């Protein structure tokens, strides 16, 4: 593939080339896709939505046990909505980025109130749910309802960057050019488009990985612009690393761990024992309160949130 660069910096992909990608990638997916619980018919749209919230910035191996426990406890959105938001934070455990738990709880409450407890089918209705952005709305509409949407996660963006534009990594943030490319690569047929979305994502997760891509196993290696160009090294802005040790994120996680294990409100003195640097500890606790993940009470006590935010 040798796409032409357009004025906005994106690349026009010839129709015959984009079509040539669909069949081998989807065929590869049919043979090699992992058997994941949210891909099974019994998962339903709610199971798909829960998985999409959990899988953001979190590997499948860590999500699986929490996902199973979550669906066993809250098999429908209304079941989660009936609980205090702090229970969602508690059940989230150590998946990280716990604001996702609050957002999922808010989405469940809105589904129960606005849609009779059923995850809506329409992309616009999904996008209107609290905590649901463009990616999640497209993913649920595609994976749960078989609709035609461009689903751009990190894995898909990397596949498209290499196969279609000939660079090793996509930009740090999704660009308009990437969205345009994704639309150009999207099959016209709705069911094929939904399979393509899942297949290209799985290809990025299993074969076209960030480090050590396994080009020998790639079903479209002969078409990959990056491979055909000799696999040029990344020459864009440095890729963002994800540090954790010693950061406010680590302190927040330690504070939340104490509150998740507690059966009642926790005194400030107990929280003070989790981190020995008082300024950072106070900053992290203030951030948790500001984010709605912790509720302060009179007498220097703290607990997971009990009050449902307005939807």
Buried (B, 14 or more C-beta within 10 A) or exposed (E): BEBEEEEEEBBBBEEEBBEBBBBBBBEBBEEBBEEBBBBEEEBBBBBBBBBBBBBBEBEBEBBBEBBEEBBEEBEBBBBBBBBBBBBBBBBBBEBBBBBBBBBBBBBBBBBBEEBEBBBBBEBEBBBEBBBBEBBBBBBBBBBBBBBBBBBBBBBBBBBBBBBBBBBBBBBEEBBEBBBBBBEBBBBEEBEBBBBBBBBBBBBBBBBBEEEEBEBEEBBBBEBBBBBBEEEEEEEEEEEEEEEEEEEBBBBBBBBBEBBBEBEEBBEEEBBBEBBEEEEBBBBBBEBBBEEBBBBBEEEEBBBBBEEBEEB
